[in-house]
Amino acid sequence: MGCGGEILNIISAYAPQVGCREVEKGNFWRNMDVVMQELEEHERIIVGADFNGHVVSENEAIEWWARNAAVLKRHGKELLGETSGIIWEEKESWWWSEEIEKVVKDKEAKKKKLEESQSREN
């Protein structure tokens, strides 16, 4: 995914469980290593994975998550924008615009005209 001149790679993985054969575990980590080695140094990476308890330490996991969460938030803000923080009374009206208002009014007018013409025919 390209964003603001940066390349963000998102990897989803599921490590073999603790009870799996060593061959399976080795294959997973070798493949994961190949994927990581193919990335350029300047590219960002987000790994969303279930490593089945294969995290070195809780502190490392927390630090890793904080760094990656910051990258995701920055890219999300750049790609999608940021809300004003205002909570609307009608939560489903955030998408309503003047253009939509005009289309709805036109449609209502046409429907009314159709209903009037049908009632005159009867």
N, C-alpha and C positions, 0 to 999 in steps of 0.2 A: 504494500500500500504506500503510495507516495503522498507526502503531505508537507507543504511548505519547504520543499527542497530536501527534506529528509526521507529516508526510506524506512518504513516500519514493517518489520516481519512479525507475523503472528503465527505461532506454532502451537498446535494442540496435540497433546500426546498422552498416552496411558501406559505407564511402566508395568512390566510383569509383576505380579504379586509375589510376596515373599516366598510362598510355597512352590513357585514355578522352577523349572529346571534351570541350571546355571547357563546352559547354552542359550536359552530363550532370553535370559537377562543380559547376557553378553551381547547378543545380536541387537537387542534394543539399544543398549548404551553405545555400541559401535555405530549404529544407524543415526542415533541422536548426535554423536560426535561428527559424523559426516555432514549432517545438515548444518550444524553450527560452524564447521570449518569452511563451508561454501559461502558464508556470509562475509561481506566486506567489513572491514574494521569500523567504518563510519556509519554503518547501518545499525539502526535500533532493532531490538528484538524483544518480543513479549512471548513468554512461554506459559501457556495455560495448560497445566498438566496435573495428572494424578500420579505422583511418583511413589505412591504406596509406602510412605514413611522413609523414603530415600533422601531426606533433607539432612544436611550436615549438622546444623544447629538451629535452634529457634531464632536466635538473634540474626543469623544470616538470612533466614526465611523472611523475617520482618523487614530487614533492610532491603532485600531483593524486591519485596512487594511494594515498599514505599517508593523506590526508584521507578519501578514499572508503572505504578499507579499514577505517578506524576506525569510520565510520558503519555499514558492513555488519556489523562485529563487534558493535557495540553493539545494533543492531536484532536480529541473530541471537540474541544472548544473552537479550534481552528476550522475544523470541517463542518461542525453543526451550529456554531454560535453559542451564545450564552443567554439564558433566560434573564428577565429583569428581576426575578425574585418576587414579583407581585402575585398574590394568590387571588384568582378571580372567583367571584361568587358562583358563576356557572363554569365549572371546570371544563366542560366540553366545548366552550366557545372560543378557545385560544386560536383556532385555525380560521375563524370567520374574518373576512376582509371586505373591503368595499366592492371588489370585483365579484365576490360570491354573493354579496347583498344584491347587486344589480341583476345577476343571473336569476336569483330566487324571485325577485320582484317581477322580472319579465315572465318567468314561468307562472307565477300566480296570476298575472294579468291575462295571459293566454288561456289559463284554465278557466278563469272567470268568464272570459269571452266565449269559450266553448260551451260552458254550462248555460249561459244566457241564450246562445243560439239554439241549443237543444231544448230549452224550456219554451222558446217561441214556436218551435216546430211541433211541440206537443200541445 
